């Protein structure tokens, strides 16, 4: 395990595993351990704890798809923030802005190409370096546009997948804990043996 004294960070492309984590930031696709105390956890997919004493107490924990644990928070009502679903904190408009910029450049390039086509016959313009550069630039920008559209589409797919996000608490979800799943929030009293999901923008609580 690890005690990071509030400054250490662990980062992995796939999975971080350990017996205990205290006062440390962990960033990975999956995070697994016996317990987490006052940590900042960011899991692209899942966070899972093991055993009847396994839990998350204090700090912040985000998982894109699911959190499964015995306990969340503690009897002292330590402030514990749980967040699941689409990671809006990392969402920005860069992909859309990039697409708009590419489309704007394509308009300029295509207009320039049309001007050359009006003025010069094919046998002339196809030997002109400027025209050939415009042609190559259009080809390159079309590839960039395709990549930008694919990035936006992938983001939309992720949003749909993250609508299925949930947290299962087999033991106790203590008062003092806030659970946010996409745009639904639970921050009321203590619960035992529950699964929380966001359904039609409302937090649903199921007994497990």
C-alpha positions, 0 to 999 in steps of 0.5 A: 500500500501507500501513504502519500502524505497528501502530495504523492501521485500514482498513475497507470494506463491500466490498473493500480492495485494495493492493500491500502491507500492513504492521502494519495492521488491515484489515476488509472483505468481501474483502481483496486484496494482494501481501503482508501482514506482521504485519497483523490481517486480517478478511475476511467472505468472502475474502483473496487475494494475487497473484504468486509472492512473494505471502503472509501473514507474521505477525499474524492473518488471518480469512476466512469462506470462503477464503484463496488465497495463494502463501506463509503464514509465512516461513523464520524461522517467524514466528508466523502465525495463520490462521482460516477458517469461521464467525466464532465470535468475533462470535457471541453469544446476543443474538438468542436472548435478544431472541427470548425477551424478545419472547415473554415480552412477548407472553405478558403482552400476550395475557393482558391482551387475553384479560382484556379480552375476558372482561370487555367485549363487542367494542363496548365494548372496541374503544372503549377506549384501553388495549385498542387500545394492547394490540392495537397492541403485540401487532402490533408485537411480532409483527413484532419476533418475525418479524425475530428469527426471520429473524436467527437463521435467517440466522445458521444459513445462514451457519454452513452456508456457512462449512463449505465454507471452505478455504485454498489455499497454492500455494507454501509453508505454513511451520512456525510457522503455525497454521491453524484452520478451524471446529473443526479445527486444523493447526499442524505442519510445513512444507507445499508446494502444499496445500489445507486443508479441515475435513471432518467436524471433521477437517483434510484436506490435499490436494495442489494 
